[in-house]
Amino acid sequence: MLTTLFDRLRQVANHRLFDSRFWALTIKEINQILRNKQLIFLLIFPPTVQLLIYGAALNPEVQFLKLGVVDYAKSQTSRELVAAMTENQIFVPELYLFSERELGEAVRQGNVTTGLVIPPEFDRRLVNGETAEVQVLIDGVDANTAGIARGYISQIIAQFSRRVSPVPVVNPIEPEVTFLYNPGLLSSWFFVPGVLGVVLTLTSSLVSSATVVREKDTGTLEQLLMTPSAAWEILLAKIVPLFVLLMGDVLLALGVGRLVFNLPFRGNFPMFMLISALYVSIGIGIGIFLATISKNQRQVVLTSFFINLPLIQTSGAIAPIESMPAFFRYLSLVNPLRHYVAISRGFLLKGIGVAELWHHILALGVFAVLLLILSTRQFRRQLG
């Protein structure tokens, strides 16, 4: 089947529209990729295994959850309840809002993880010895975090109830908890979108760097320099086939997530693929840069550990960013994987789009431009 595909590409290449140096180099790269069984294996097998393992096995601890508050009561008792919620640093007061609608939108956009709504009759019910209900909204995208948050909220409210109730009442304050976007609290729904970004980072950087370094190992880089092709043609011919294959990895990961973990996709699919293409460009840029500073494939693999592992660990793909020290939470802002993970979870689980995630998309665009410019300059300098 692959041979037939290549023959068809060769026939298309004979058309004068594609009679160019760039197309000839692209066909050469496609031919090399199709003959490289190890490369095809790396593009298919590891991403599938990583998705299955991470989606089923990971289970982190969290703290510093962002809390949004709607306080209709505006009394001393309601303020004491908010203080009790935040005094142990499990919850951090992030936003004070005026309506449940604003609070729900804040949870939807990821500005807060947990929301608390205190009704206007809160104090009156407590004084009369009645049960005062408060509403709690929890972002259920991260099932583990949501479960922990529910447990802490129940404990905090139970202790607070015993302290403020003037008469002995069973459950003087009753929380009504609603889990948004992940009602079943499935951990795989949190991890799989994050692992999608991890897979693209590892695969795109390692495969693209190995492709460029292979030219050094085999001595064909010098032969390419003797051809009339420009440096940009040589580099672009290497990028285009890899880009197409890596976009296939995106579809493979989405398929595994859907078939194995029943992962929903609630956003705009074409827009998500465009953003994924942007992130694939970032991974290729990292790989080309690694190849230009390494002499052989062994050095590429060793050097990639110093780049890929910090990217993964500070991205929020495996462990929530809220559980990290403050320094690493701010450092993660310059991590492109963090932004892609936020985009993946937003599109897949929450159904939000560019209007809510534009700052993450803008960050990816900046990283893509900077990395491709840097790697291209390094590659040209190497050719020179």
N, C-alpha and C positions, 0 to 999 in steps of 0.2 A: 504493500500500500504506500509506504514512504517512497519507494523507488518510482512508482507511478506518479506520485505527486511531484517529485523532482523532475521527471521527464516533462510533465506539463509546464512546470516553471521554465524549463529550458526552451520549450517551444515558444512560450510567451516572450522569452528573452530575445528570440530571433527577430521579433518585430522591431522595426526601426524606432518605434517610440521608446523602447527600452535599450536601444543600442548605445550604451554609455559605459564609461569606466565604473561609475558607482554601481550600476546594475550588475556588471560582471563581478565586482567584488562581493556584492550581496549574495549572488548565486554561489560564489565560492564559500562564503561563510555558512550558507544553508547546507551545502554539500558536506562540509566538515561537521556540522552539528548532527546531521542525520547519520553520519558514520560513527559518531562518538556515542557509543552505547552507555558509557559511564555518565555522560552529561544528561542524556535522556532519563536515566535512572534517578539522578539528583533532582531533576525537575518534577518527577512524579512521586517517587516512593517516600522520601523524607517529609515533604509537606503533609502527605496523607497520614503518616504515622504520628507526626507531631500534633496534628489536630486531634487525633483520636486519644493520644496520651494526655495532653494538657487539658482537653475538654472534659476528661473523665476523672482526673486525679488531683487537680490543684484545689487548694482550700485555704486561703490566707486569713490572717487576723487584721483588723482595721481599728483606727481611732481618728479623732479630729473630723468627725462627720459634720458637714455644713448644715446648720439648722435655720429654717425660715419660720417666722412667727407671725401669726395674725391674732392680735389680742383685742377682741371686742369688749372684754370686761374692763380693761385699763384700770385695774385695782392693785392694791398692794399684794393681795393673795395671788393674783395672776402673775405679777412680776416675780414673786417668790417661786412660783412653779417653774417659770422660765429659768430662774437662777439655779434651781435644783436640777434642771435638765442639763445645765452647762457646767456645773461646778466640778465634775469629774473629768472634763476634757474629752469625753467620748463624743459629745456634741459641742460644736462651736457656733455661737450666734453669728449668722452671716447676713440675714436680711430681716427687716421688720416691714411687713406689708399690710395692706388695708382690706384685702378681700381674699376669699378662697380661690377665686379665679386667677388673681395675680400669683398666689402661692403655687397653684397647679402648673401655671406657665413656667415659674421658676424651676420647679422640679423637672418639667419637660425639657427645658433648655440645659439642664445640668448645673444650674447656679447653686442649687441646694440639693442635699441628699435626703433630708427629712424635713417635713413641715408639721407645725403644731398650730391648731386653730382652737382658741379659747372662746366659748360662747359668751354673749352678754349677760346671761343669767347665771354665770358661774358662781359668784359669791352668794347670791340669794339661795341657790340650791344647797350650798354647803351650810349656810346658817340654818336653813329649815330641816337639815338632816336628810336631805334627798341626795340621790346620785347625780353628780355633775359630770356630764359627758364632755370630753374634749376629743377633737378629731385629729388623727395623726396620719399624715401622708408620707409614705416611704418609697423611694425610688427602687423598684424591684429589679432593675437591670442587673445589678450585682447581688445575686441571691444570698451569698454568704454575708455580705454587709447588711442586707435587709434583715436577715434572721437575727444577727447580733443586735442590730438597732432595736428590733421589736422586743428582744429580751431585756435590754437595758431600760427601754421606755417603761415596760411593765413594772420592773423593779423600782425605778425612780418614782413613778406615780403611786405605787403602793406605799412606799415609805412616806411620801409627801402627804398622802391621804390620812395616814394614821397621826400625823403631826398637826394637821390643820382642822380636822373635823371636830367640832365642839361636842358632838354626841356620838356614841358608838354606832356606826352604820357599816354594814357589809358593803365594801367597795364604794366609798363615798364619791370617788372619781372613777369613771369608767372610760378608758380609751377605746375609740373606734378606729381600728387600724385598717388601712387600705394599701395594698401593694400595687404599684403602677408598673406597667410594661412587662412584668414578669410575675404574674400571679402565682405560678407554681413554685417560685423561688428555685429555679433550676440553675445550678452553678455553671453548667456547660454554656448557658446562654450568655453568661458574663465572659467566660474564658475564650470561647471560640472566635468571636470578633477580634479579640486581642491577639490570639495566636495567628490569625490571618495576617496581621501586620508583622508579627515575628517571622512567619514563614517567608513573606515577601522580602523582608530585610535580609535574612540569611541567604535565601536562594539567589536573589538578584545580585547581591554584592559578591558572593563566592563564584557564581557561574560567570558573571561578566569579567571578574578579575582573572579567573582561570583561562578564559578565552583569549584575553590579551597576553597573559604571561606565556601561554602556549606558543605564541609566535616567537618569543625570546628563546624558549627551550629548544624549539625545532630549528631555529635560525632563519625562519621565513620572514621575520620582520625586516631583515636587511634586503631580502628579495622584493618586498613590497616597496621599499624606499627606491628601488631601481625602476619601478614602474612609473608611467606618467601621471599616476593618480595623485591628487592633492591629499594633504593630511586629513582634511575634514571628510573626504570621501572614504578614506580607509577606516576612520573611526566610526562614521555613520553606518557603513556597511556592516560593521561588527555589532552595532547597537540595535539596528532594526530587527534582525531575526530573533535576537534575545528578547527584545521588547514584546514581540508577538507571542513567543513561548511563555513568557512570564505572565502576560495577560491571561493565557490559558490556565496558569496556576491559580489566578484569582477565581476563575469559573470553577475549577476543580475544588478549591476550598469551600466556596459557597455551596456546591453540590454536596460535599461531605457533611457540611453543617446542617443542611436541610434533610438529607436522607438519614443520617445517623442520629443527630441530636434534635431533629425537628425544629431547627432554628428558623424563626420567622424573618421575612424581609419586608419591612413596612415603608421603606422610602422609595425614592426615584431610582430605578435600576440604571438607566443610561447615565445619569449624573454621577452615581456611585462609581461606575466603570471609568468615567473620565477622571475622577479624583484618584482612583486606583492607578490609572495610567500615569498620573502626575507623581504618585509615590513610587511606582516602578522606576521612573526616571531618576528619582533620588537614589534608589538602591543601585542602579547601574552606574550613576555618578560616583558613589562610594567605591564600587568595585573597580572602576577604571582608575581611580586615584590610588587605590591599594596596589594595583598592578604596576603603576608607573613608579612607585617607590620600592618595589620588591624586585629581586633578581630572578626568583623562581617560584614555583607553586608552593613549595614548603614555606617560604617566607610570607607568601600571601595568606596562607591559612593561619600562621602564627600571629601575623599582624592584625588579622581580622578579629581575633579574640579581644584585642585592646580597644576595638571600636564597637563591634556588635554587642558584646556582653553588657557594657555600660548603657548602650542604647536600649536594650531589652529590659534591664533591671530598673531603669528610671522612667519607663514609658507608661506604667500603669497597666500593661498587658497581662502581667502575671500577678502582681501585688498592687492593690489600690494605692494611688499617689497619696491619699490622705494618711496612710500609715507611715509615710517616710518622714525623716527629719526635715525641718524647714529649709535647710540649705539645698537638699536634693529636690524638694518640691519646686523651688525656684529654678534650680539648674535644669529641671526637666522641660522648662519652657523652650529651651534651645534644642530639644530632642525632636526631630521630625516624626519619629515613631509614636510619640505621645499624641501628637495632633492627629495622626492617621487612625490610631486606636479610638480616639474620641469620635472621629467621623464615622468609623465603622459601626460603633455601638449606637450612634445617633440614627444612622440610616437604617440599620437592621432592626433594632429593637424599639426605637421611639418614633420612627417615621418622620423625623425632622429633616430639614434640607439646608440649602445654602443660606437662607435668611438667618438661621440660628447658628450655623457652623462656619460662617464666612471668615472669622478670625483664624480658625484652624486651617481652612483652605488657603487663605492668604499666606500663612506661615509656611505651608508646604510649597507654595509657588516660589517664595523667596529662597527656601532651601534648595529647590530644584535648580533654579537659575544659578545660584552661587556654586553648587557642587558641580554642575555640568561645565560651567566656565572654568573652575579650578582644574577639573580632571582633563578638560580639553587642552588647556594651556600646558599642563604637565605632559600630556601625550605628545603634543607638538614639539615641546622642548626635548623630549626623548628622541623623537624622530630626527630632530636637528642635530 
